[in-house]
Amino acid sequence: MRLLHGLLASGKPVRHQRDFDWPAVATAGRIIAAGATGWRMSASDYEYAVSRLDADHAVALSGKAVRTSWDPALASARLAHGLAVLEESVLPDLLADLKLMAK
């Protein structure tokens, strides 16, 4: 968190991306609340990722539900689908984003 605060204090933008499971989203909430911007962390991003999951990557969502203050619809969508989405499942999208950001 010290690094995050240092980057933000120096005017550097910080984007944060995590798995869509409850513990990871809880951590994302703390980091976003501290000033980072979510990167592909919205309800629409989750819905898109779930629509592309195949049976080998479908992981049941377990654990205690947490609020998603940056996008309240995200928690609802995750409860409706009952699936966690791991970063490995959306890696091609993340890499494509990085290519665009580098331009």
C-alpha positions as CSV (number, residue, x, y, z in Angstrom):
1,M,0.0,0.0,0.0
2,R,3.0,2.3,0.6
3,L,4.0,1.9,-3.1
4,L,0.4,2.5,-4.2
5,H,0.2,5.7,-2.2
6,G,3.6,6.8,-3.4
7,L,2.7,6.3,-7.1
8,L,-0.7,8.1,-6.7
9,A,1.0,11.0,-4.7
10,S,3.4,11.5,-7.6
11,G,0.6,11.7,-10.1
12,K,1.1,8.2,-11.6
13,P,-2.1,6.4,-12.7
14,V,-2.5,3.0,-11.2
15,R,-4.8,0.4,-12.7
16,H,-5.7,-2.7,-10.8
17,Q,-7.0,-6.1,-12.1
18,R,-7.7,-9.2,-10.0
19,D,-9.5,-12.5,-10.3
20,F,-13.3,-12.3,-9.9
21,D,-13.5,-14.4,-6.7
22,W,-14.6,-13.0,-3.4
23,P,-11.1,-12.7,-1.7
24,A,-9.5,-11.0,-4.7
25,V,-12.4,-8.6,-5.2
26,A,-12.2,-7.7,-1.5
27,T,-8.5,-6.8,-2.0
28,A,-9.4,-4.9,-5.2
29,G,-12.0,-2.9,-3.3
30,R,-9.3,-1.7,-0.8
31,I,-6.9,-0.8,-3.6
32,I,-9.5,1.0,-5.6
33,A,-10.7,2.8,-2.5
34,A,-7.1,4.0,-2.0
35,G,-7.2,5.7,-5.4
36,A,-6.4,3.1,-8.1
37,T,-8.7,2.6,-11.1
38,G,-10.2,-0.8,-11.7
39,W,-9.0,-2.5,-14.9
40,R,-11.6,-4.8,-16.4
41,M,-13.3,-4.9,-13.0
42,S,-16.8,-3.9,-13.9
43,A,-20.0,-6.0,-14.1
44,S,-20.0,-5.8,-17.9
45,D,-16.4,-7.1,-17.9
46,Y,-17.4,-10.0,-15.6
47,E,-20.5,-10.8,-17.8
48,Y,-18.3,-10.8,-20.9
49,A,-15.7,-13.1,-19.2
50,V,-18.4,-15.5,-18.0
51,S,-19.9,-15.7,-21.5
52,R,-16.5,-16.9,-22.8
53,L,-15.7,-19.5,-20.1
54,D,-15.4,-23.0,-21.2
55,A,-16.1,-26.0,-18.9
56,D,-12.4,-26.4,-18.1
57,H,-12.2,-22.9,-16.7
58,A,-15.5,-22.7,-14.9
59,V,-14.8,-22.4,-11.2
60,A,-17.6,-22.2,-8.6
61,L,-17.7,-19.0,-6.7
62,S,-17.2,-19.7,-3.0
63,G,-16.6,-17.8,0.2
64,K,-18.2,-14.8,1.7
65,A,-19.7,-12.2,-0.7
66,V,-18.3,-8.7,-0.6
67,R,-19.6,-5.4,-1.8
68,T,-18.2,-3.8,-4.9
69,S,-18.5,-0.1,-4.2
70,W,-16.9,0.9,-7.5
71,D,-19.6,-1.1,-9.4
72,P,-22.5,-2.4,-7.2
73,A,-23.9,-4.4,-10.2
74,L,-20.7,-6.5,-10.1
75,A,-21.5,-8.3,-6.8
76,S,-25.1,-9.0,-8.0
77,A,-23.8,-10.4,-11.4
78,R,-21.4,-12.7,-9.6
79,L,-24.1,-13.9,-7.2
80,A,-26.4,-14.6,-10.2
81,H,-23.8,-16.6,-12.1
82,G,-22.1,-18.2,-9.1
83,L,-18.8,-18.4,-11.0
84,A,-15.4,-17.0,-10.3
85,V,-13.3,-15.8,-13.3
86,L,-9.6,-16.2,-13.0
87,E,-7.2,-13.9,-14.6
88,E,-5.8,-16.7,-16.8
89,S,-9.2,-16.9,-18.5
90,V,-9.0,-13.2,-19.6
91,L,-5.3,-13.1,-20.3
92,P,-5.7,-12.4,-24.1
93,D,-7.9,-9.4,-23.3
94,L,-5.4,-8.1,-20.7
95,L,-2.5,-8.4,-23.1
96,A,-4.5,-6.7,-25.9
97,D,-5.2,-3.8,-23.4
98,L,-1.5,-3.5,-22.6
99,K,-0.6,-3.3,-26.3
100,L,-3.1,-0.4,-26.7
101,M,-1.8,1.3,-23.6
102,A,1.8,1.1,-24.9
103,K,0.9,3.1,-28.0
